[in-house]
Amino acid sequence: MWYAHHPGRRARQLLGDGAVLLWTAGWAAAAVVAHRLISFEARPAPHPRPRIPLLGPRMNGTLHDVALAGDRLASAAPPGAGPARALALLAAVALFVVPVGLLLLLWLPRRLRWVRQAAAARDLAATEDGRELLALRALLRPLDEVGRTADTLPDSTPGSLAESWREGDPATLDALAEAELVRLGLRVA
């Protein structure tokens, strides 16, 4: 079970999952673009013969010869080899892994915890002993939530719910277990 039955909670879960997918796709696209840009910038470019002010034509020619020698050295390396390609790959991986990894560290544990809780609650709801455990869990919620559950039963208070739970009253056990399932979003209130 990946999504709640309650429409509001299910919508929030779907929006959250969709946002994570968009975030991941966006950073993947950014990483690919960054890799291509860095790889493109790393290619040797032909050097036009620039004119440097205040230097004579002889010095301009010497600087141009040095630039051409650098281009020849760079073009002698096998295509795709060298530190520029490794830097482009490392930058692209870092650009993807850091933001997506941080998001997953925050989002994924919460999402998986809900999935585990929902699966366990669904399995517990199918058995009599499990319903008692769900009822106990509902009793351990904050008092305002227990009070709202007590309001659903005639002549009940939070204290009487605990007493009825100890006595094993079926109506109370069902109401408390149902309240826990509603809290998890597995039932619509």
Z-matrix of the N, CA and C atoms (Angstrom, degrees):
N
C 1 1.448
C 2 1.529 1 107.53
N 3 1.327 2 115.89 1 118.38
C 4 1.458 3 120.19 2 -176.84
C 5 1.518 4 112.74 3 -105.16
N 6 1.343 5 117.14 4 -21.13
C 7 1.457 6 119.42 5 -175.43
C 8 1.522 7 110.41 6 -133.23
N 9 1.313 8 115.02 7 150.16
C 10 1.463 9 122.16 8 -179.33
C 11 1.530 10 110.30 9 -71.98
N 12 1.323 11 115.55 10 160.06
C 13 1.460 12 120.77 11 174.93
C 14 1.521 13 111.06 12 -82.91
N 15 1.322 14 116.50 13 -29.29
C 16 1.470 15 121.41 14 -179.85
C 17 1.530 16 108.59 15 -65.66
N 18 1.344 17 117.74 16 124.49
C 19 1.467 18 120.22 17 -173.92
C 20 1.532 19 114.04 18 -58.10
N 21 1.318 20 117.13 19 -40.97
C 22 1.462 21 119.58 20 -179.14
C 23 1.522 22 112.20 21 -65.49
N 24 1.313 23 116.31 22 -45.56
C 25 1.465 24 120.09 23 179.65
C 26 1.526 25 111.01 24 -67.79
N 27 1.332 26 116.39 25 -39.73
C 28 1.460 27 119.84 26 178.46
C 29 1.534 28 110.17 27 -62.80
N 30 1.338 29 117.23 28 -41.13
C 31 1.465 30 120.50 29 178.83
C 32 1.528 31 110.44 30 -62.65
N 33 1.334 32 117.83 31 -42.62
C 34 1.470 33 120.70 32 177.66
C 35 1.524 34 110.95 33 -63.37
N 36 1.333 35 116.68 34 -40.82
C 37 1.460 36 119.75 35 178.98
C 38 1.532 37 110.98 36 -64.71
N 39 1.335 38 116.77 37 -44.02
C 40 1.464 39 120.35 38 179.18
C 41 1.530 40 111.51 39 -64.58
N 42 1.333 41 116.47 40 -41.17
C 43 1.462 42 119.49 41 177.53
C 44 1.526 43 111.00 42 -64.38
N 45 1.321 44 116.51 43 -41.97
C 46 1.461 45 119.79 44 178.29
C 47 1.516 46 112.31 45 -63.60
N 48 1.323 47 116.86 46 -45.14
C 49 1.467 48 120.39 47 178.94
C 50 1.531 49 110.75 48 -64.24
N 51 1.324 50 116.14 49 -41.09
C 52 1.462 51 119.74 50 177.82
C 53 1.524 52 111.91 51 -64.45
N 54 1.331 53 116.51 52 -40.17
C 55 1.469 54 119.95 53 178.03
C 56 1.522 55 110.84 54 -63.28
N 57 1.331 56 116.93 55 -39.80
C 58 1.466 57 120.09 56 178.10
C 59 1.529 58 110.21 57 -64.44
N 60 1.318 59 117.07 58 -41.63
C 61 1.472 60 120.11 59 177.93
C 62 1.527 61 111.59 60 -63.74
N 63 1.334 62 116.66 61 -43.20
C 64 1.465 63 119.82 62 178.33
C 65 1.527 64 111.05 63 -64.88
N 66 1.332 65 116.97 64 -42.11
C 67 1.462 66 121.96 65 178.18
C 68 1.538 67 109.54 66 -58.79
N 69 1.322 68 115.91 67 -46.93
C 70 1.462 69 120.60 68 -179.25
C 71 1.525 70 110.62 69 -64.59
N 72 1.318 71 117.88 70 -45.15
C 73 1.463 72 121.08 71 179.54
C 74 1.528 73 110.88 72 -64.38
N 75 1.320 74 116.88 73 -39.93
C 76 1.467 75 120.37 74 178.85
C 77 1.519 76 112.18 75 -62.46
N 78 1.333 77 116.81 76 -44.72
C 79 1.463 78 119.38 77 179.81
C 80 1.529 79 111.25 78 -72.28
N 81 1.321 80 117.50 79 -30.15
C 82 1.466 81 119.16 80 175.24
C 83 1.530 82 109.86 81 -65.63
N 84 1.334 83 116.48 82 -43.21
C 85 1.470 84 119.86 83 177.94
C 86 1.528 85 110.43 84 -64.09
N 87 1.329 86 116.72 85 -41.75
C 88 1.469 87 119.89 86 178.39
C 89 1.524 88 111.01 87 -62.09
N 90 1.317 89 117.24 88 -39.56
C 91 1.467 90 120.79 89 179.36
C 92 1.526 91 111.07 90 -65.85
N 93 1.329 92 117.25 91 -40.78
C 94 1.466 93 120.19 92 178.70
C 95 1.527 94 110.15 93 -64.99
N 96 1.327 95 116.43 94 -44.02
C 97 1.469 96 120.13 95 179.38
C 98 1.528 97 109.94 96 -63.15
N 99 1.329 98 117.37 97 -44.08
C 100 1.465 99 120.16 98 179.34
C 101 1.525 100 110.76 99 -61.98
N 102 1.321 101 116.93 100 -41.61
C 103 1.468 102 119.81 101 178.71
C 104 1.520 103 110.87 102 -61.31
N 105 1.309 104 116.42 103 -44.31
C 106 1.467 105 119.68 104 -179.48
C 107 1.526 106 111.44 105 -66.29
N 108 1.339 107 116.40 106 -40.83
C 109 1.461 108 119.05 107 179.74
C 110 1.524 109 111.42 108 -65.07
N 111 1.328 110 116.45 109 -44.70
C 112 1.465 111 119.14 110 -179.70
C 113 1.515 112 110.01 111 -66.02
N 114 1.319 113 117.50 112 -40.76
C 115 1.467 114 120.40 113 178.56
C 116 1.521 115 110.83 114 -64.18
N 117 1.336 116 116.96 115 -38.94
C 118 1.458 117 121.33 116 179.13
C 119 1.520 118 110.69 117 -66.31
N 120 1.336 119 116.33 118 -43.01
C 121 1.465 120 120.67 119 -179.83
C 122 1.526 121 111.49 120 -67.58
N 123 1.314 122 117.94 121 -25.81
C 124 1.457 123 120.99 122 -176.90
C 125 1.527 124 112.31 123 -78.46
N 126 1.317 125 117.84 124 -15.04
C 127 1.466 126 120.53 125 179.36
C 128 1.527 127 109.69 126 -69.17
N 129 1.315 128 116.06 127 139.98
C 130 1.463 129 117.16 128 177.26
C 131 1.529 130 110.29 129 -68.72
N 132 1.296 131 114.95 130 136.95
C 133 1.461 132 120.41 131 -179.60
C 134 1.526 133 108.70 132 -109.41
N 135 1.313 134 116.12 133 148.26
C 136 1.472 135 117.43 134 176.17
C 137 1.523 136 109.75 135 -66.19
N 138 1.317 137 115.42 136 137.78
C 139 1.459 138 119.95 137 -178.86
C 140 1.517 139 109.90 138 -96.45
N 141 1.317 140 116.82 139 120.71
C 142 1.457 141 118.03 140 174.32
C 143 1.543 142 108.74 141 -70.35
N 144 1.227 143 115.84 142 162.56
C 145 1.464 144 119.61 143 -179.24
C 146 1.528 145 108.71 144 -82.39
N 147 1.352 146 116.26 145 93.33
C 148 1.462 147 118.10 146 -176.46
C 149 1.529 148 111.35 147 -77.53
N 150 1.297 149 114.28 148 156.16
C 151 1.468 150 120.69 149 174.86
C 152 1.523 151 106.52 150 -107.13
N 153 1.312 152 116.01 151 122.66
C 154 1.457 153 120.97 152 179.80
C 155 1.526 154 106.65 153 -100.75
N 156 1.320 155 116.24 154 122.19
C 157 1.459 156 118.62 155 -177.30
C 158 1.545 157 110.98 156 -63.96
N 159 1.310 158 115.97 157 152.85
C 160 1.455 159 125.53 158 177.29
C 161 1.522 160 114.22 159 69.88
N 162 1.322 161 117.95 160 0.27
C 163 1.456 162 121.08 161 174.57
C 164 1.522 163 107.57 162 -112.49
N 165 1.229 164 114.92 163 145.35
C 166 1.457 165 118.93 164 -178.47
C 167 1.512 166 111.55 165 -73.65
N 168 1.331 167 116.79 166 169.63
C 169 1.450 168 120.65 167 -179.54
C 170 1.524 169 112.60 168 -63.03
N 171 1.301 170 116.79 169 -26.20
C 172 1.460 171 119.10 170 179.20
C 173 1.533 172 110.92 171 -67.91
N 174 1.332 173 117.98 172 -42.40
C 175 1.470 174 121.79 173 178.77
C 176 1.527 175 110.15 174 -67.91
N 177 1.327 176 118.17 175 -38.78
C 178 1.468 177 121.66 176 176.06
C 179 1.520 178 110.07 177 -58.23
N 180 1.296 179 117.23 178 -44.45
C 181 1.461 180 121.39 179 179.55
C 182 1.516 181 111.69 180 -64.17
N 183 1.327 182 117.73 181 -38.23
C 184 1.466 183 121.13 182 179.42
C 185 1.526 184 110.49 183 -66.55
N 186 1.318 185 117.56 184 -45.26
C 187 1.476 186 120.28 185 178.26
C 188 1.522 187 110.81 186 -63.01
N 189 1.322 188 116.57 187 -37.23
C 190 1.460 189 119.69 188 178.12
C 191 1.534 190 110.91 189 -65.00
N 192 1.331 191 116.69 190 -39.23
C 193 1.471 192 120.10 191 177.94
C 194 1.525 193 111.42 192 -64.59
N 195 1.339 194 117.36 193 -37.55
C 196 1.466 195 121.35 194 177.75
C 197 1.535 196 109.90 195 -64.64
N 198 1.322 197 116.80 196 -42.44
C 199 1.466 198 120.72 197 178.91
C 200 1.521 199 110.99 198 -63.41
N 201 1.325 200 117.48 199 -40.83
C 202 1.463 201 120.62 200 178.34
C 203 1.522 202 111.58 201 -65.89
N 204 1.331 203 117.26 202 -36.43
C 205 1.466 204 120.30 203 177.21
C 206 1.528 205 110.30 204 -64.30
N 207 1.323 206 117.37 205 -40.06
C 208 1.468 207 120.74 206 176.47
C 209 1.518 208 111.57 207 -62.99
N 210 1.335 209 116.46 208 -40.53
C 211 1.466 210 119.80 209 177.44
C 212 1.523 211 111.26 210 -63.11
N 213 1.330 212 117.31 211 -40.25
C 214 1.468 213 120.30 212 179.70
C 215 1.524 214 110.61 213 -65.34
N 216 1.326 215 117.01 214 -39.31
C 217 1.477 216 120.16 215 177.60
C 218 1.529 217 110.72 216 -64.42
N 219 1.309 218 116.18 217 -43.53
C 220 1.468 219 119.95 218 -178.97
C 221 1.519 220 111.19 219 -66.27
N 222 1.340 221 116.71 220 -37.65
C 223 1.463 222 118.28 221 -178.43
C 224 1.526 223 111.61 222 -77.88
N 225 1.336 224 118.53 223 -13.92
C 226 1.461 225 121.22 224 177.58
C 227 1.518 226 111.70 225 -74.58
N 228 1.323 227 117.65 226 -22.35
C 229 1.476 228 120.92 227 179.06
C 230 1.520 229 108.76 228 -71.45
N 231 1.346 230 117.06 229 148.68
C 232 1.466 231 118.65 230 178.30
C 233 1.523 232 110.71 231 -61.47
N 234 1.326 233 117.14 232 146.53
C 235 1.467 234 118.88 233 -179.18
C 236 1.530 235 111.14 234 -63.31
N 237 1.323 236 115.48 235 137.85
C 238 1.461 237 121.28 236 177.82
C 239 1.508 238 113.56 237 83.10
N 240 1.308 239 119.05 238 -1.74
C 241 1.458 240 120.51 239 -179.27
C 242 1.514 241 108.82 240 -99.25
N 243 1.302 242 114.47 241 163.47
C 244 1.447 243 119.10 242 172.08
C 245 1.508 244 113.00 243 111.72
N 246 1.325 245 114.46 244 173.18
C 247 1.461 246 119.98 245 -176.15
C 248 1.524 247 113.38 246 -69.79
N 249 1.331 248 117.51 247 -26.89
C 250 1.466 249 118.60 248 -178.79
C 251 1.518 250 111.00 249 -63.96
N 252 1.326 251 117.09 250 -40.94
C 253 1.471 252 120.20 251 179.51
C 254 1.530 253 110.24 252 -67.77
N 255 1.319 254 116.88 253 -41.47
C 256 1.465 255 120.32 254 178.05
C 257 1.524 256 110.49 255 -64.09
N 258 1.335 257 116.70 256 -40.12
C 259 1.458 258 120.55 257 177.74
C 260 1.525 259 110.99 258 -64.11
N 261 1.322 260 116.85 259 -41.02
C 262 1.462 261 120.62 260 178.93
C 263 1.528 262 110.56 261 -62.42
N 264 1.323 263 116.38 262 -42.80
C 265 1.461 264 120.09 263 179.70
C 266 1.529 265 111.32 264 -67.74
N 267 1.316 266 117.06 265 -43.52
C 268 1.465 267 121.18 266 179.48
C 269 1.523 268 111.23 267 -63.10
N 270 1.319 269 116.86 268 -42.49
C 271 1.468 270 120.29 269 178.95
C 272 1.527 271 110.98 270 -63.75
N 273 1.323 272 116.76 271 -42.05
C 274 1.470 273 120.05 272 -179.56
C 275 1.530 274 111.00 273 -65.98
N 276 1.321 275 116.51 274 -41.93
C 277 1.470 276 119.65 275 179.10
C 278 1.524 277 110.23 276 -64.76
N 279 1.328 278 117.21 277 -44.49
C 280 1.469 279 120.28 278 179.10
C 281 1.520 280 111.25 279 -63.35
N 282 1.326 281 116.27 280 -39.38
C 283 1.462 282 120.06 281 -179.89
C 284 1.523 283 111.64 282 -63.95
N 285 1.303 284 117.25 283 -29.93
C 286 1.468 285 120.82 284 177.98
C 287 1.527 286 111.69 285 -86.17
N 288 1.323 287 117.12 286 -48.34
C 289 1.467 288 121.36 287 -170.49
C 290 1.527 289 112.74 288 -68.08
N 291 1.323 290 117.86 289 -40.24
C 292 1.475 291 119.32 290 -175.04
C 293 1.532 292 111.86 291 -63.77
N 294 1.339 293 120.99 292 -57.95
C 295 1.471 294 118.16 293 -177.71
C 296 1.528 295 113.65 294 -69.02
N 297 1.325 296 117.00 295 -38.42
C 298 1.470 297 119.36 296 -179.51
C 299 1.526 298 109.70 297 -70.41
N 300 1.323 299 117.21 298 -40.14
C 301 1.462 300 120.60 299 178.22
C 302 1.520 301 112.19 300 -62.43
N 303 1.340 302 117.24 301 -42.76
C 304 1.468 303 120.11 302 178.38
C 305 1.526 304 111.32 303 -62.95
N 306 1.317 305 116.19 304 -42.89
C 307 1.465 306 119.10 305 178.60
C 308 1.526 307 111.12 306 -63.09
N 309 1.326 308 116.16 307 -44.55
C 310 1.465 309 119.36 308 -178.97
C 311 1.526 310 111.27 309 -65.42
N 312 1.324 311 118.13 310 -33.78
C 313 1.463 312 120.68 311 177.09
C 314 1.522 313 111.37 312 -63.54
N 315 1.313 314 117.08 313 -30.54
C 316 1.466 315 120.70 314 179.39
C 317 1.519 316 112.32 315 -87.94
N 318 1.325 317 117.11 316 -42.92
C 319 1.465 318 121.33 317 -171.41
C 320 1.522 319 113.16 318 -85.15
N 321 1.314 320 117.66 319 -45.41
C 322 1.462 321 121.14 320 -171.22
C 323 1.532 322 113.97 321 -61.80
N 324 1.332 323 120.84 322 -44.59
C 325 1.471 324 118.39 323 179.22
C 326 1.533 325 113.09 324 -61.05
N 327 1.331 326 117.02 325 -40.38
C 328 1.471 327 119.68 326 179.16
C 329 1.523 328 110.91 327 -65.06
N 330 1.328 329 115.70 328 -42.10
C 331 1.469 330 119.85 329 -178.09
C 332 1.519 331 110.73 330 -66.00
N 333 1.331 332 116.86 331 -45.03
C 334 1.472 333 120.50 332 179.77
C 335 1.527 334 111.34 333 -67.87
N 336 1.334 335 118.02 334 -34.32
C 337 1.461 336 120.64 335 176.92
C 338 1.525 337 110.11 336 -62.23
N 339 1.350 338 117.35 337 -43.25
C 340 1.464 339 119.26 338 178.43
C 341 1.522 340 110.27 339 -63.39
N 342 1.323 341 117.93 340 -42.34
C 343 1.471 342 120.99 341 -179.44
C 344 1.530 343 109.87 342 -60.70
N 345 1.339 344 116.99 343 -43.94
C 346 1.476 345 120.05 344 179.21
C 347 1.523 346 110.96 345 -64.73
N 348 1.342 347 116.75 346 -44.30
C 349 1.462 348 119.96 347 179.62
C 350 1.525 349 111.36 348 -63.38
N 351 1.309 350 116.92 349 -41.78
C 352 1.469 351 120.11 350 -179.54
C 353 1.517 352 110.83 351 -65.33
N 354 1.319 353 117.28 352 -42.49
C 355 1.475 354 119.99 353 179.05
C 356 1.526 355 110.45 354 -64.65
N 357 1.320 356 117.06 355 -42.80
C 358 1.467 357 120.13 356 179.49
C 359 1.525 358 110.49 357 -65.38
N 360 1.324 359 117.61 358 -42.94
C 361 1.467 360 120.45 359 -179.86
C 362 1.524 361 111.03 360 -64.83
N 363 1.322 362 116.88 361 -39.29
C 364 1.468 363 119.81 362 178.38
C 365 1.526 364 110.43 363 -63.13
N 366 1.337 365 116.66 364 -42.82
C 367 1.464 366 120.30 365 178.29
C 368 1.521 367 111.32 366 -66.48
N 369 1.330 368 116.94 367 -40.83
C 370 1.466 369 120.30 368 179.33
C 371 1.522 370 111.90 369 -65.99
N 372 1.326 371 116.85 370 -36.51
C 373 1.466 372 120.23 371 -178.33
C 374 1.521 373 112.00 372 -64.74
N 375 1.311 374 117.34 373 -19.84
C 376 1.466 375 121.13 374 -177.61
C 377 1.529 376 112.77 375 -80.46
N 378 1.333 377 117.87 376 -13.07
C 379 1.461 378 120.19 377 -178.21
C 380 1.529 379 110.14 378 -120.03
N 381 1.324 380 115.82 379 157.03
C 382 1.464 381 120.63 380 -179.71
C 383 1.531 382 111.29 381 -66.51
N 384 1.326 383 116.21 382 -45.29
C 385 1.466 384 119.07 383 178.88
C 386 1.524 385 110.35 384 -64.71
N 387 1.311 386 116.48 385 -36.09
C 388 1.458 387 120.65 386 178.55
C 389 1.508 388 112.20 387 -64.44
N 390 1.328 389 116.35 388 -38.59
C 391 1.477 390 119.62 389 177.21
C 392 1.525 391 109.97 390 -63.44
N 393 1.324 392 117.17 391 -35.63
C 394 1.477 393 119.26 392 176.93
C 395 1.521 394 110.75 393 -64.65
N 396 1.329 395 116.99 394 -40.27
C 397 1.460 396 120.04 395 177.76
C 398 1.532 397 111.53 396 -65.93
N 399 1.318 398 116.72 397 -40.50
C 400 1.467 399 119.41 398 176.03
C 401 1.521 400 110.83 399 -63.32
N 402 1.318 401 116.62 400 -38.93
C 403 1.463 402 120.77 401 178.11
C 404 1.530 403 110.10 402 -63.88
N 405 1.322 404 116.77 403 -42.90
C 406 1.465 405 120.08 404 177.73
C 407 1.525 406 110.41 405 -61.67
N 408 1.304 407 116.25 406 -42.68
C 409 1.471 408 119.43 407 178.79
C 410 1.526 409 111.07 408 -61.73
N 411 1.325 410 116.86 409 -38.32
C 412 1.465 411 120.18 410 177.38
C 413 1.523 412 110.65 411 -65.35
N 414 1.320 413 116.87 412 -35.15
C 415 1.474 414 120.00 413 177.66
C 416 1.528 415 112.06 414 -68.44
N 417 1.303 416 117.11 415 -24.92
C 418 1.466 417 121.08 416 -178.29
C 419 1.529 418 112.75 417 -86.88
N 420 1.318 419 116.95 418 2.71
C 421 1.465 420 121.59 419 177.41
C 422 1.529 421 109.09 420 -73.96
N 423 1.332 422 118.17 421 170.05
C 424 1.468 423 120.17 422 176.03
C 425 1.531 424 111.36 423 -57.64
N 426 1.317 425 115.32 424 151.90
C 427 1.470 426 120.75 425 -172.89
C 428 1.523 427 113.48 426 -59.10
N 429 1.338 428 118.58 427 -34.32
C 430 1.468 429 118.33 428 179.48
C 431 1.528 430 111.20 429 -65.38
N 432 1.334 431 117.77 430 -34.85
C 433 1.465 432 120.33 431 176.74
C 434 1.527 433 110.80 432 -70.67
N 435 1.333 434 117.17 433 -40.00
C 436 1.469 435 120.18 434 176.86
C 437 1.520 436 109.76 435 -64.39
N 438 1.334 437 116.81 436 -37.47
C 439 1.471 438 120.89 437 177.53
C 440 1.517 439 111.81 438 -63.28
N 441 1.322 440 117.23 439 -40.16
C 442 1.476 441 119.63 440 177.34
C 443 1.525 442 111.24 441 -64.78
N 444 1.330 443 115.92 442 -36.25
C 445 1.466 444 119.12 443 176.56
C 446 1.524 445 110.19 444 -66.57
N 447 1.337 446 116.45 445 -40.49
C 448 1.469 447 120.36 446 178.84
C 449 1.521 448 111.25 447 -62.61
N 450 1.332 449 116.84 448 -31.21
C 451 1.469 450 120.14 449 179.79
C 452 1.524 451 112.13 450 -67.50
N 453 1.330 452 117.84 451 -20.85
C 454 1.466 453 120.13 452 -179.29
C 455 1.521 454 112.24 453 -78.77
N 456 1.336 455 117.34 454 -17.92
C 457 1.465 456 121.50 455 179.67
C 458 1.525 457 109.18 456 -105.82
N 459 1.322 458 117.38 457 141.00
C 460 1.464 459 119.37 458 179.87
C 461 1.532 460 110.99 459 -67.09
N 462 1.333 461 115.24 460 138.16
C 463 1.467 462 123.44 461 176.14
C 464 1.529 463 112.32 462 54.52
N 465 1.328 464 117.06 463 43.65
C 466 1.463 465 120.30 464 179.88
C 467 1.522 466 110.69 465 -119.36
N 468 1.311 467 113.69 466 147.52
C 469 1.460 468 122.00 467 172.57
C 470 1.524 469 106.31 468 -128.46
N 471 1.330 470 117.98 469 166.61
C 472 1.464 471 118.04 470 177.71
C 473 1.534 472 112.56 471 -56.68
N 474 1.333 473 117.55 472 -37.17
C 475 1.462 474 119.97 473 177.96
C 476 1.515 475 112.96 474 -67.54
N 477 1.336 476 115.80 475 -38.75
C 478 1.465 477 118.07 476 179.57
C 479 1.529 478 111.08 477 -71.12
N 480 1.334 479 117.22 478 -26.93
C 481 1.459 480 119.38 479 175.32
C 482 1.527 481 110.21 480 -63.69
N 483 1.328 482 116.38 481 -43.08
C 484 1.467 483 120.09 482 179.72
C 485 1.522 484 110.41 483 -63.73
N 486 1.316 485 116.34 484 -41.69
C 487 1.468 486 120.03 485 179.32
C 488 1.527 487 110.22 486 -65.03
N 489 1.334 488 116.84 487 -44.07
C 490 1.463 489 120.50 488 179.32
C 491 1.527 490 110.74 489 -64.88
N 492 1.319 491 117.47 490 -34.52
C 493 1.462 492 120.64 491 176.96
C 494 1.529 493 110.06 492 -64.58
N 495 1.346 494 116.90 493 -43.90
C 496 1.477 495 119.95 494 178.74
C 497 1.519 496 111.43 495 -62.34
N 498 1.326 497 116.70 496 -35.47
C 499 1.465 498 120.71 497 -179.81
C 500 1.529 499 112.04 498 -80.03
N 501 1.341 500 117.26 499 -12.94
C 502 1.460 501 120.69 500 178.59
C 503 1.519 502 113.76 501 80.02
N 504 1.339 503 118.02 502 29.24
C 505 1.467 504 121.71 503 178.86
C 506 1.534 505 109.51 504 -62.54
N 507 1.348 506 117.17 505 120.01
C 508 1.471 507 119.90 506 -175.58
C 509 1.529 508 113.92 507 -60.27
N 510 1.333 509 117.97 508 -39.62
C 511 1.473 510 120.09 509 -178.88
C 512 1.533 511 110.56 510 -65.30
N 513 1.320 512 116.06 511 -40.58
C 514 1.467 513 120.07 512 179.25
C 515 1.524 514 110.93 513 -68.50
N 516 1.342 515 115.60 514 -43.68
C 517 1.465 516 118.69 515 178.24
C 518 1.518 517 111.19 516 -59.79
N 519 1.333 518 116.19 517 -42.73
C 520 1.466 519 119.96 518 179.47
C 521 1.530 520 111.48 519 -64.81
N 522 1.343 521 116.69 520 -42.62
C 523 1.468 522 120.35 521 -179.23
C 524 1.530 523 110.77 522 -65.23
N 525 1.331 524 116.93 523 -42.20
C 526 1.462 525 120.26 524 179.81
C 527 1.532 526 111.40 525 -68.30
N 528 1.320 527 116.61 526 -43.04
C 529 1.462 528 120.00 527 179.10
C 530 1.530 529 110.20 528 -63.94
N 531 1.318 530 115.94 529 -40.38
C 532 1.464 531 120.00 530 178.04
C 533 1.527 532 110.85 531 -64.01
N 534 1.334 533 116.82 532 -39.41
C 535 1.468 534 120.40 533 178.10
C 536 1.530 535 110.78 534 -61.66
N 537 1.317 536 117.44 535 -38.49
C 538 1.470 537 120.62 536 178.57
C 539 1.523 538 110.83 537 -68.32
N 540 1.327 539 117.22 538 -39.38
C 541 1.468 540 120.53 539 177.66
C 542 1.529 541 111.17 540 -66.41
N 543 1.329 542 116.46 541 -37.05
C 544 1.468 543 120.52 542 176.70
C 545 1.526 544 109.50 543 -65.92
N 546 1.335 545 117.35 544 -40.94
C 547 1.460 546 120.96 545 179.36
C 548 1.528 547 111.24 546 -60.22
N 549 1.324 548 116.55 547 -38.48
C 550 1.454 549 120.20 548 178.57
C 551 1.527 550 112.84 549 -77.90
N 552 1.335 551 117.14 550 -9.75
C 553 1.454 552 120.44 551 -179.84
C 554 1.513 553 113.24 552 87.90
N 555 1.331 554 116.71 553 10.97
C 556 1.465 555 120.02 554 -178.42
C 557 1.512 556 112.96 555 -86.68
N 558 1.298 557 116.83 556 -10.30
C 559 1.454 558 122.88 557 175.17
C 560 1.520 559 107.29 558 -134.49
N 561 1.325 560 115.56 559 152.07
C 562 1.460 561 121.18 560 176.21
C 563 1.509 562 107.73 561 -95.14
N 564 1.323 563 115.99 562 126.85
C 565 1.474 564 120.42 563 -177.91
C 566 1.503 565 111.41 564 -69.54
